[in-house]
Amino acid sequence: NLTYFRLLLSAGGVVPGEQVLAAHIRRMAARRGDDTVWLEQAARESALLLKQDHDRLMALLSAIDPN
């Protein structure tokens, strides 16, 4: 269940929420053995949460792109 992503996106501070979330996603994917299924699910959840903010979504997706 990735509903906690909303909390990470709304984290206030110096670092933008989408970068906090991207770092979390990268770390969790690595801890899960580079689990591409989980990474795709995380990307879809992020897209749902940021569907109204294209720039933030694209920043997050480029930060988690494994290529």
PDB file of N, CA, C and O in Angstrom:
ATOM      1  N   ASN A   1       0.836  -1.172   0.000  1.00  0.00           N
ATOM      2  CA  ASN A   1       0.000   0.000   0.000  1.00  0.00           C
ATOM      3  C   ASN A   1       0.886   1.241   0.000  1.00  0.00           C
ATOM      4  O   ASN A   1       1.679   1.445   0.919  1.00  0.00           O
ATOM      5  N   LEU A   2       0.752   2.046  -1.006  1.00  0.00           N
ATOM      6  CA  LEU A   2       1.618   3.206  -1.175  1.00  0.00           C
ATOM      7  C   LEU A   2       0.926   4.523  -0.850  1.00  0.00           C
ATOM      8  O   LEU A   2       1.347   5.576  -1.329  1.00  0.00           O
ATOM      9  N   THR A   3      -0.111   4.479  -0.059  1.00  0.00           N
ATOM     10  CA  THR A   3      -0.853   5.698   0.267  1.00  0.00           C
ATOM     11  C   THR A   3      -0.018   6.693   1.064  1.00  0.00           C
ATOM     12  O   THR A   3      -0.348   7.879   1.098  1.00  0.00           O
ATOM     13  N   TYR A   4       1.044   6.242   1.699  1.00  0.00           N
ATOM     14  CA  TYR A   4       1.896   7.148   2.464  1.00  0.00           C
ATOM     15  C   TYR A   4       2.712   8.073   1.553  1.00  0.00           C
ATOM     16  O   TYR A   4       3.322   9.026   2.038  1.00  0.00           O
ATOM     17  N   PHE A   5       2.733   7.810   0.266  1.00  0.00           N
ATOM     18  CA  PHE A   5       3.453   8.679  -0.667  1.00  0.00           C
ATOM     19  C   PHE A   5       2.963  10.118  -0.554  1.00  0.00           C
ATOM     20  O   PHE A   5       3.753  11.053  -0.687  1.00  0.00           O
ATOM     21  N   ARG A   6       1.677  10.302  -0.311  1.00  0.00           N
ATOM     22  CA  ARG A   6       1.102  11.647  -0.177  1.00  0.00           C
ATOM     23  C   ARG A   6       1.799  12.415   0.949  1.00  0.00           C
ATOM     24  O   ARG A   6       2.054  13.613   0.823  1.00  0.00           O
ATOM     25  N   LEU A   7       2.101  11.729   2.038  1.00  0.00           N
ATOM     26  CA  LEU A   7       2.789  12.373   3.163  1.00  0.00           C
ATOM     27  C   LEU A   7       4.193  12.823   2.772  1.00  0.00           C
ATOM     28  O   LEU A   7       4.625  13.918   3.133  1.00  0.00           O
ATOM     29  N   LEU A   8       4.896  11.980   2.037  1.00  0.00           N
ATOM     30  CA  LEU A   8       6.243  12.345   1.615  1.00  0.00           C
ATOM     31  C   LEU A   8       6.224  13.528   0.647  1.00  0.00           C
ATOM     32  O   LEU A   8       7.107  14.385   0.694  1.00  0.00           O
ATOM     33  N   LEU A   9       5.226  13.575  -0.223  1.00  0.00           N
ATOM     34  CA  LEU A   9       5.113  14.691  -1.163  1.00  0.00           C
ATOM     35  C   LEU A   9       4.835  16.005  -0.458  1.00  0.00           C
ATOM     36  O   LEU A   9       5.279  17.059  -0.913  1.00  0.00           O
ATOM     37  N   SER A  10       4.112  15.954   0.636  1.00  0.00           N
ATOM     38  CA  SER A  10       3.744  17.186   1.329  1.00  0.00           C
ATOM     39  C   SER A  10       4.765  17.604   2.372  1.00  0.00           C
ATOM     40  O   SER A  10       4.553  18.581   3.090  1.00  0.00           O
ATOM     41  N   ALA A  11       5.871  16.875   2.465  1.00  0.00           N
ATOM     42  CA  ALA A  11       6.902  17.224   3.441  1.00  0.00           C
ATOM     43  C   ALA A  11       7.426  18.626   3.147  1.00  0.00           C
ATOM     44  O   ALA A  11       7.866  18.920   2.036  1.00  0.00           O
ATOM     45  N   GLY A  12       7.372  19.469   4.145  1.00  0.00           N
ATOM     46  CA  GLY A  12       7.888  20.826   3.986  1.00  0.00           C
ATOM     47  C   GLY A  12       9.360  20.858   4.330  1.00  0.00           C
ATOM     48  O   GLY A  12       9.845  20.032   5.103  1.00  0.00           O
ATOM     49  N   GLY A  13      10.045  21.782   3.774  1.00  0.00           N
ATOM     50  CA  GLY A  13      11.466  21.903   4.059  1.00  0.00           C
ATOM     51  C   GLY A  13      12.231  22.423   2.864  1.00  0.00           C
ATOM     52  O   GLY A  13      11.649  22.918   1.899  1.00  0.00           O
ATOM     53  N   VAL A  14      13.528  22.306   2.938  1.00  0.00           N
ATOM     54  CA  VAL A  14      14.407  22.820   1.893  1.00  0.00           C
ATOM     55  C   VAL A  14      14.291  21.989   0.622  1.00  0.00           C
ATOM     56  O   VAL A  14      14.315  22.534  -0.481  1.00  0.00           O
ATOM     57  N   VAL A  15      14.168  20.690   0.771  1.00  0.00           N
ATOM     58  CA  VAL A  15      14.098  19.785  -0.374  1.00  0.00           C
ATOM     59  C   VAL A  15      12.640  19.643  -0.817  1.00  0.00           C
ATOM     60  O   VAL A  15      11.771  19.377   0.013  1.00  0.00           O
ATOM     61  N   PRO A  16      12.361  19.816  -2.109  1.00  0.00           N
ATOM     62  CA  PRO A  16      10.981  19.659  -2.596  1.00  0.00           C
ATOM     63  C   PRO A  16      10.451  18.243  -2.327  1.00  0.00           C
ATOM     64  O   PRO A  16      11.201  17.268  -2.373  1.00  0.00           O
ATOM     65  N   GLY A  17       9.172  18.153  -2.052  1.00  0.00           N
ATOM     66  CA  GLY A  17       8.540  16.880  -1.733  1.00  0.00           C
ATOM     67  C   GLY A  17       8.723  15.814  -2.789  1.00  0.00           C
ATOM     68  O   GLY A  17       8.881  14.639  -2.459  1.00  0.00           O
ATOM     69  N   GLU A  18       8.704  16.207  -4.069  1.00  0.00           N
ATOM     70  CA  GLU A  18       8.868  15.204  -5.121  1.00  0.00           C
ATOM     71  C   GLU A  18      10.281  14.606  -5.100  1.00  0.00           C
ATOM     72  O   GLU A  18      10.470  13.451  -5.482  1.00  0.00           O
ATOM     73  N   GLN A  19      11.263  15.383  -4.660  1.00  0.00           N
ATOM     74  CA  GLN A  19      12.617  14.849  -4.558  1.00  0.00           C
ATOM     75  C   GLN A  19      12.768  13.937  -3.330  1.00  0.00           C
ATOM     76  O   GLN A  19      13.512  12.957  -3.362  1.00  0.00           O
ATOM     77  N   VAL A  20      12.057  14.275  -2.260  1.00  0.00           N
ATOM     78  CA  VAL A  20      12.033  13.396  -1.083  1.00  0.00           C
ATOM     79  C   VAL A  20      11.419  12.060  -1.476  1.00  0.00           C
ATOM     80  O   VAL A  20      11.953  11.002  -1.145  1.00  0.00           O
ATOM     81  N   LEU A  21      10.299  12.114  -2.181  1.00  0.00           N
ATOM     82  CA  LEU A  21       9.635  10.892  -2.614  1.00  0.00           C
ATOM     83  C   LEU A  21      10.501  10.112  -3.586  1.00  0.00           C
ATOM     84  O   LEU A  21      10.584   8.888  -3.489  1.00  0.00           O
ATOM     85  N   ALA A  22      11.145  10.792  -4.518  1.00  0.00           N
ATOM     86  CA  ALA A  22      12.010  10.110  -5.489  1.00  0.00           C
ATOM     87  C   ALA A  22      13.152   9.386  -4.781  1.00  0.00           C
ATOM     88  O   ALA A  22      13.474   8.249  -5.128  1.00  0.00           O
ATOM     89  N   ALA A  23      13.761  10.030  -3.799  1.00  0.00           N
ATOM     90  CA  ALA A  23      14.849   9.395  -3.052  1.00  0.00           C
ATOM     91  C   ALA A  23      14.336   8.165  -2.314  1.00  0.00           C
ATOM     92  O   ALA A  23      15.010   7.135  -2.269  1.00  0.00           O
ATOM     93  N   HIS A  24      13.157   8.272  -1.742  1.00  0.00           N
ATOM     94  CA  HIS A  24      12.556   7.132  -1.043  1.00  0.00           C
ATOM     95  C   HIS A  24      12.298   5.979  -2.013  1.00  0.00           C
ATOM     96  O   HIS A  24      12.605   4.825  -1.715  1.00  0.00           O
ATOM     97  N   ILE A  25      11.735   6.301  -3.165  1.00  0.00           N
ATOM     98  CA  ILE A  25      11.417   5.267  -4.153  1.00  0.00           C
ATOM     99  C   ILE A  25      12.690   4.572  -4.616  1.00  0.00           C
ATOM    100  O   ILE A  25      12.735   3.344  -4.692  1.00  0.00           O
ATOM    101  N   ARG A  26      13.723   5.348  -4.924  1.00  0.00           N
ATOM    102  CA  ARG A  26      14.992   4.743  -5.358  1.00  0.00           C
ATOM    103  C   ARG A  26      15.566   3.832  -4.276  1.00  0.00           C
ATOM    104  O   ARG A  26      16.021   2.726  -4.565  1.00  0.00           O
ATOM    105  N   ARG A  27      15.542   4.296  -3.044  1.00  0.00           N
ATOM    106  CA  ARG A  27      16.091   3.510  -1.929  1.00  0.00           C
ATOM    107  C   ARG A  27      15.296   2.224  -1.727  1.00  0.00           C
ATOM    108  O   ARG A  27      15.882   1.155  -1.554  1.00  0.00           O
ATOM    109  N   MET A  28      13.982   2.316  -1.747  1.00  0.00           N
ATOM    110  CA  MET A  28      13.153   1.124  -1.530  1.00  0.00           C
ATOM    111  C   MET A  28      13.300   0.138  -2.682  1.00  0.00           C
ATOM    112  O   MET A  28      13.335  -1.072  -2.457  1.00  0.00           O
ATOM    113  N   ALA A  29      13.384   0.633  -3.898  1.00  0.00           N
ATOM    114  CA  ALA A  29      13.569  -0.261  -5.047  1.00  0.00           C
ATOM    115  C   ALA A  29      14.895  -1.011  -4.917  1.00  0.00           C
ATOM    116  O   ALA A  29      14.969  -2.206  -5.202  1.00  0.00           O
ATOM    117  N   ALA A  30      15.931  -0.308  -4.490  1.00  0.00           N
ATOM    118  CA  ALA A  30      17.238  -0.958  -4.293  1.00  0.00           C
ATOM    119  C   ALA A  30      17.170  -1.993  -3.171  1.00  0.00           C
ATOM    120  O   ALA A  30      17.705  -3.094  -3.305  1.00  0.00           O
ATOM    121  N   ARG A  31      16.526  -1.646  -2.090  1.00  0.00           N
ATOM    122  CA  ARG A  31      16.403  -2.582  -0.963  1.00  0.00           C
ATOM    123  C   ARG A  31      15.583  -3.808  -1.331  1.00  0.00           C
ATOM    124  O   ARG A  31      15.746  -4.878  -0.744  1.00  0.00           O
ATOM    125  N   ARG A  32      14.705  -3.643  -2.306  1.00  0.00           N
ATOM    126  CA  ARG A  32      13.882  -4.761  -2.759  1.00  0.00           C
ATOM    127  C   ARG A  32      14.570  -5.530  -3.889  1.00  0.00           C
ATOM    128  O   ARG A  32      13.934  -6.324  -4.582  1.00  0.00           O
ATOM    129  N   GLY A  33      15.857  -5.293  -4.069  1.00  0.00           N
ATOM    130  CA  GLY A  33      16.601  -6.021  -5.098  1.00  0.00           C
ATOM    131  C   GLY A  33      16.314  -5.507  -6.494  1.00  0.00           C
ATOM    132  O   GLY A  33      16.197  -6.289  -7.438  1.00  0.00           O
ATOM    133  N   ASP A  34      16.201  -4.198  -6.628  1.00  0.00           N
ATOM    134  CA  ASP A  34      15.873  -3.577  -7.919  1.00  0.00           C
ATOM    135  C   ASP A  34      14.586  -4.159  -8.501  1.00  0.00           C
ATOM    136  O   ASP A  34      14.530  -4.547  -9.667  1.00  0.00           O
ATOM    137  N   ASP A  35      13.576  -4.209  -7.672  1.00  0.00           N
ATOM    138  CA  ASP A  35      12.253  -4.743  -7.995  1.00  0.00           C
ATOM    139  C   ASP A  35      11.545  -3.815  -8.982  1.00  0.00           C
ATOM    140  O   ASP A  35      10.977  -2.801  -8.577  1.00  0.00           O
ATOM    141  N   THR A  36      11.573  -4.150 -10.261  1.00  0.00           N
ATOM    142  CA  THR A  36      10.968  -3.294 -11.280  1.00  0.00           C
ATOM    143  C   THR A  36       9.446  -3.256 -11.187  1.00  0.00           C
ATOM    144  O   THR A  36       8.833  -2.248 -11.540  1.00  0.00           O
ATOM    145  N   VAL A  37       8.835  -4.326 -10.724  1.00  0.00           N
ATOM    146  CA  VAL A  37       7.375  -4.333 -10.563  1.00  0.00           C
ATOM    147  C   VAL A  37       6.978  -3.303  -9.515  1.00  0.00           C
ATOM    148  O   VAL A  37       6.041  -2.530  -9.717  1.00  0.00           O
ATOM    149  N   TRP A  38       7.693  -3.294  -8.395  1.00  0.00           N
ATOM    150  CA  TRP A  38       7.405  -2.319  -7.344  1.00  0.00           C
ATOM    151  C   TRP A  38       7.686  -0.904  -7.836  1.00  0.00           C
ATOM    152  O   TRP A  38       6.920   0.018  -7.556  1.00  0.00           O
ATOM    153  N   LEU A  39       8.780  -0.733  -8.567  1.00  0.00           N
ATOM    154  CA  LEU A  39       9.139   0.579  -9.085  1.00  0.00           C
ATOM    155  C   LEU A  39       8.051   1.101 -10.030  1.00  0.00           C
ATOM    156  O   LEU A  39       7.708   2.282  -9.979  1.00  0.00           O
ATOM    157  N   GLU A  40       7.517   0.250 -10.874  1.00  0.00           N
ATOM    158  CA  GLU A  40       6.433   0.655 -11.769  1.00  0.00           C
ATOM    159  C   GLU A  40       5.180   1.019 -10.983  1.00  0.00           C
ATOM    160  O   GLU A  40       4.495   1.985 -11.317  1.00  0.00           O
ATOM    161  N   GLN A  41       4.879   0.254  -9.948  1.00  0.00           N
ATOM    162  CA  GLN A  41       3.722   0.562  -9.101  1.00  0.00           C
ATOM    163  C   GLN A  41       3.925   1.911  -8.409  1.00  0.00           C
ATOM    164  O   GLN A  41       2.995   2.712  -8.314  1.00  0.00           O
ATOM    165  N   ALA A  42       5.127   2.154  -7.934  1.00  0.00           N
ATOM    166  CA  ALA A  42       5.435   3.426  -7.281  1.00  0.00           C
ATOM    167  C   ALA A  42       5.304   4.584  -8.274  1.00  0.00           C
ATOM    168  O   ALA A  42       4.802   5.650  -7.916  1.00  0.00           O
ATOM    169  N   ALA A  43       5.745   4.388  -9.498  1.00  0.00           N
ATOM    170  CA  ALA A  43       5.632   5.428 -10.524  1.00  0.00           C
ATOM    171  C   ALA A  43       4.168   5.718 -10.837  1.00  0.00           C
ATOM    172  O   ALA A  43       3.783   6.878 -10.986  1.00  0.00           O
ATOM    173  N   ARG A  44       3.350   4.671 -10.936  1.00  0.00           N
ATOM    174  CA  ARG A  44       1.915   4.870 -11.199  1.00  0.00           C
ATOM    175  C   ARG A  44       1.239   5.621 -10.052  1.00  0.00           C
ATOM    176  O   ARG A  44       0.439   6.528 -10.284  1.00  0.00           O
ATOM    177  N   GLU A  45       1.562   5.240  -8.822  1.00  0.00           N
ATOM    178  CA  GLU A  45       0.983   5.931  -7.658  1.00  0.00           C
ATOM    179  C   GLU A  45       1.406   7.397  -7.652  1.00  0.00           C
ATOM    180  O   GLU A  45       0.594   8.280  -7.375  1.00  0.00           O
ATOM    181  N   SER A  46       2.658   7.648  -7.953  1.00  0.00           N
ATOM    182  CA  SER A  46       3.162   9.026  -8.007  1.00  0.00           C
ATOM    183  C   SER A  46       2.441   9.819  -9.086  1.00  0.00           C
ATOM    184  O   SER A  46       2.096  10.982  -8.878  1.00  0.00           O
ATOM    185  N   ALA A  47       2.214   9.196 -10.235  1.00  0.00           N
ATOM    186  CA  ALA A  47       1.509   9.866 -11.323  1.00  0.00           C
ATOM    187  C   ALA A  47       0.085  10.234 -10.919  1.00  0.00           C
ATOM    188  O   ALA A  47      -0.411  11.299 -11.285  1.00  0.00           O
ATOM    189  N   LEU A  48      -0.562   9.365 -10.175  1.00  0.00           N
ATOM    190  CA  LEU A  48      -1.911   9.682  -9.692  1.00  0.00           C
ATOM    191  C   LEU A  48      -1.889  10.876  -8.744  1.00  0.00           C
ATOM    192  O   LEU A  48      -2.752  11.751  -8.807  1.00  0.00           O
ATOM    193  N   LEU A  49      -0.905  10.899  -7.877  1.00  0.00           N
ATOM    194  CA  LEU A  49      -0.827  11.977  -6.892  1.00  0.00           C
ATOM    195  C   LEU A  49      -0.437  13.311  -7.514  1.00  0.00           C
ATOM    196  O   LEU A  49      -0.850  14.366  -7.033  1.00  0.00           O
ATOM    197  N   LEU A  50       0.343  13.271  -8.565  1.00  0.00           N
ATOM    198  CA  LEU A  50       0.838  14.502  -9.180  1.00  0.00           C
ATOM    199  C   LEU A  50       0.209  14.776 -10.543  1.00  0.00           C
ATOM    200  O   LEU A  50       0.780  15.521 -11.339  1.00  0.00           O
ATOM    201  N   LYS A  51      -0.934  14.202 -10.823  1.00  0.00           N
ATOM    202  CA  LYS A  51      -1.534  14.345 -12.147  1.00  0.00           C
ATOM    203  C   LYS A  51      -1.873  15.792 -12.494  1.00  0.00           C
ATOM    204  O   LYS A  51      -1.992  16.131 -13.671  1.00  0.00           O
ATOM    205  N   GLN A  52      -2.027  16.633 -11.504  1.00  0.00           N
ATOM    206  CA  GLN A  52      -2.342  18.041 -11.753  1.00  0.00           C
ATOM    207  C   GLN A  52      -1.096  18.917 -11.804  1.00  0.00           C
ATOM    208  O   GLN A  52      -1.195  20.123 -12.029  1.00  0.00           O
ATOM    209  N   ASP A  53       0.081  18.319 -11.598  1.00  0.00           N
ATOM    210  CA  ASP A  53       1.312  19.106 -11.578  1.00  0.00           C
ATOM    211  C   ASP A  53       2.374  18.418 -12.441  1.00  0.00           C
ATOM    212  O   ASP A  53       3.228  17.685 -11.942  1.00  0.00           O
ATOM    213  N   HIS A  54       2.294  18.672 -13.730  1.00  0.00           N
ATOM    214  CA  HIS A  54       3.140  18.006 -14.714  1.00  0.00           C
ATOM    215  C   HIS A  54       4.628  18.196 -14.434  1.00  0.00           C
ATOM    216  O   HIS A  54       5.395  17.239 -14.538  1.00  0.00           O
ATOM    217  N   ASP A  55       5.048  19.394 -14.087  1.00  0.00           N
ATOM    218  CA  ASP A  55       6.466  19.663 -13.867  1.00  0.00           C
ATOM    219  C   ASP A  55       7.024  18.844 -12.707  1.00  0.00           C
ATOM    220  O   ASP A  55       8.106  18.267 -12.816  1.00  0.00           O
ATOM    221  N   ARG A  56       6.296  18.791 -11.608  1.00  0.00           N
ATOM    222  CA  ARG A  56       6.751  18.005 -10.456  1.00  0.00           C
ATOM    223  C   ARG A  56       6.764  16.519 -10.787  1.00  0.00           C
ATOM    224  O   ARG A  56       7.679  15.799 -10.387  1.00  0.00           O
ATOM    225  N   LEU A  57       5.757  16.062 -11.512  1.00  0.00           N
ATOM    226  CA  LEU A  57       5.694  14.657 -11.901  1.00  0.00           C
ATOM    227  C   LEU A  57       6.880  14.287 -12.783  1.00  0.00           C
ATOM    228  O   LEU A  57       7.520  13.260 -12.561  1.00  0.00           O
ATOM    229  N   MET A  58       7.171  15.095 -13.759  1.00  0.00           N
ATOM    230  CA  MET A  58       8.289  14.798 -14.650  1.00  0.00           C
ATOM    231  C   MET A  58       9.620  14.819 -13.915  1.00  0.00           C
ATOM    232  O   MET A  58      10.508  14.023 -14.223  1.00  0.00           O
ATOM    233  N   ALA A  59       9.770  15.715 -12.954  1.00  0.00           N
ATOM    234  CA  ALA A  59      10.992  15.756 -12.143  1.00  0.00           C
ATOM    235  C   ALA A  59      11.136  14.467 -11.348  1.00  0.00           C
ATOM    236  O   ALA A  59      12.225  13.898 -11.272  1.00  0.00           O
ATOM    237  N   LEU A  60      10.046  14.010 -10.761  1.00  0.00           N
ATOM    238  CA  LEU A  60      10.071  12.777  -9.980  1.00  0.00           C
ATOM    239  C   LEU A  60      10.366  11.576 -10.876  1.00  0.00           C
ATOM    240  O   LEU A  60      11.220  10.755 -10.542  1.00  0.00           O
ATOM    241  N   LEU A  61       9.680  11.464 -11.993  1.00  0.00           N
ATOM    242  CA  LEU A  61       9.876  10.320 -12.880  1.00  0.00           C
ATOM    243  C   LEU A  61      11.296  10.261 -13.434  1.00  0.00           C
ATOM    244  O   LEU A  61      11.880   9.183 -13.548  1.00  0.00           O
ATOM    245  N   SER A  62      11.847  11.422 -13.775  1.00  0.00           N
ATOM    246  CA  SER A  62      13.230  11.393 -14.273  1.00  0.00           C
ATOM    247  C   SER A  62      14.211  11.017 -13.161  1.00  0.00           C
ATOM    248  O   SER A  62      15.257  10.425 -13.432  1.00  0.00           O
ATOM    249  N   ALA A  63      13.884  11.354 -11.924  1.00  0.00           N
ATOM    250  CA  ALA A  63      14.757  11.014 -10.795  1.00  0.00           C
ATOM    251  C   ALA A  63      14.724   9.531 -10.453  1.00  0.00           C
ATOM    252  O   ALA A  63      15.689   9.005  -9.899  1.00  0.00           O
ATOM    253  N   ILE A  64      13.628   8.850 -10.776  1.00  0.00           N
ATOM    254  CA  ILE A  64      13.540   7.428 -10.440  1.00  0.00           C
ATOM    255  C   ILE A  64      13.788   6.524 -11.641  1.00  0.00           C
ATOM    256  O   ILE A  64      13.767   5.300 -11.514  1.00  0.00           O
ATOM    257  N   ASP A  65      14.021   7.121 -12.803  1.00  0.00           N
ATOM    258  CA  ASP A  65      14.271   6.330 -14.015  1.00  0.00           C
ATOM    259  C   ASP A  65      15.534   5.504 -13.842  1.00  0.00           C
ATOM    260  O   ASP A  65      16.611   6.067 -13.642  1.00  0.00           O
ATOM    261  N   PRO A  66      15.430   4.185 -13.912  1.00  0.00           N
ATOM    262  CA  PRO A  66      16.609   3.335 -13.696  1.00  0.00           C
ATOM    263  C   PRO A  66      17.617   3.381 -14.846  1.00  0.00           C
ATOM    264  O   PRO A  66      18.734   2.884 -14.702  1.00  0.00           O
ATOM    265  N   ASN A  67      17.248   3.959 -15.963  1.00  0.00           N
ATOM    266  CA  ASN A  67      18.167   4.021 -17.124  1.00  0.00           C
ATOM    267  C   ASN A  67      18.947   5.261 -17.134  1.00  0.00           C
ATOM    268  O   ASN A  67      19.761   5.472 -18.033  1.00  0.00           O
TER     269      ASN A  67
END
